Amino acid sequence: MKNPVYLDYNATTPVDPEVVKEMIPYIESYYGNPSSSYSIGRSNKEAIEKARQQVAGLINCKPEEIYFTSCATESNNLAIQGIALANSKKGRHIITSAIEHPAVTEVCKYLGSQGFEITFLPVDQYGRVDPGHVKNAIRPDTILVTIMHANNEIGTIQPIHEIGVIAREKKIIFHTDASQSVGKIETDVNKLGVDLLTIAGHKLYAPKGIGALYIRKGTLIESLMHGAGQEKGIRPGTENVIHTVGLGKACEIAVRDFKQNQQNMKVSRDRLIEGLVSRLGDKVHINSNLENCLPNTLSVAFENVSAHALASVISSDVLISTGSACHSGETTISSVFQAMNLDFRTAAATVRISTGKNSTKEEIDFAIEVLINAINKLLL
Ligand SMILES: Cc1ncc(COP(=O)(O)O)c(C=O)c1O
């Protein structure tokens, strides 16, 4: 077994070898500026437009509705601040949830400090937003609803379609951060009923440093940066051709291999659950509702075992992450677990294990043995 076994695919993914192959000519040879009118410029412009089509193919939108950015954080900032700036005359109220990634929460808090009013909706014990709460929170001055598609820590999938119906009925712009869901579950913007959708390249086997934002045609948005007009002036700056080509290829592969990848992530995750539950019984507490969860994600607490100690003890063999932060001996529970009202002991004992499209049976069986050995030792 090649160590350590990586089971933290919600943190990031390796770059797919097919993606690397596609990018290499753009690193080695094709250096033209896409805005230049001579051939080495034009061919890079064409490469960007091909990538735009590939990304659009994954989320079922028009290529011209895709804008390339540097990461999901930038896409979320552009979506939320851009909508706020462009629509502030209509109103200054934004609705979001209590379990968003900081790349949404912190943007909302910033806007809160700039005269906008933010409603943070509560979630149930599995981290799910109630569409009825969205409906009740809408006011005449509401300009934006931003709710993530799937949660990074527990994998909970939000009722985006139902919320989309409400937003459309009330004519309110609807953004979803789909950083964790793209490539794992269906993310068709029309079925979801969203106006903006965030994509993160490095969660999808493309490199770090590239993201995209889907903006439905006709959505009123302002740019946060001003410059030479690339990406129709919404995200100016000379394009990152190399990484854009990589994201395009990653999206093409995600469409091509969708069923197989989804199946493998789920089979691997379920094998892990089966192995742990059959050996540890009721010492295993699964935080997610597996009926409504990303196929690759397992948020699990092992009774009386510190998540930090566990993740650290096994880190030369298996890589996983924890849902709490530990600084100078003090454990702080993540805002997601606080919003779910997860008790402190369970939260401090929770680890996140996330499988990938190429996770193998051997890796999972090895991880089960490593986890069980470490848990038994830590329980002594
Ligand atoms: C749901 C979600 N949104 C946004 C981000 C931010 O992604 P990035 O750091 O690539 O900008 C992450 C990263 O973990 C995420 O899981």
The ligand as a Gaussian input file, in Angstrom:
#p B3LYP/6-31G(d) Opt

LIG

0 1
 C      -18.208000      24.926000      -0.138000
 C      -16.918000      25.651000      -0.407000
 N      -16.957000      26.899000      -0.865000
 C      -15.847000      27.599000      -1.117000
 C      -14.602000      27.042000      -0.891000
 C      -13.393000      27.882000      -1.150000
 O      -12.607000      27.356000      -2.157000
 P      -11.225000      28.046000      -2.553000
 O      -10.401000      28.071000      -1.311000
 O      -10.675000      27.170000      -3.599000
 O      -11.507000      29.408000      -3.017000
 C      -14.510000      25.733000      -0.404000
 C      -13.208000      25.122000      -0.106000
 O      -13.080000      24.250000       0.730000
 C      -15.703000      25.015000      -0.158000
 O      -15.683000      23.764000       0.307000

